[in-house]
Amino acid sequence: MINGVNVLKLEEIHELWSKDSEIDYTSIDREAVKTPKLHNKYYQIFSQERLALRKLESDYKQLYLLKHEYFTGALDQETLSEKNWQPNQRLILKADLDTHIEADKDIIALTLKIAYQKEKTLLLESIINTIQNRGFAIKNYIDWQRFTNGGS
């Protein structure tokens, strides 16, 4: 859960899709009607994961600002205490500020969370695209069966 938004682990999404992606060609009629349900299921997951990504991205912007204030010495004592950070004792040149912020362990940790969340949304987009093309796979199977059985 990311700030009230239920999210799944990447492995859980892979496991779900591994089961749901199979097409039972012995009951192709049932498979055809499952497509809208699958689309709905994965679009709901995608929406939740995308909201979680947006939240992480906004958290990053806020953290970046705090780190900017921290490294420039502009962060107040109350916020330092709240964050349990020691005052910055080094003088950092403006030209080197971005380098120090991007190398900060808190920034790196949040950047990795964002990358993980992006990976999940990319996977879900791919799954949704596959579901949207599922009808074509089913139709092609039916056409192939008709052709191999001498139908028109």
Disulfide bonds with the S-S distance in Angstrom:
none
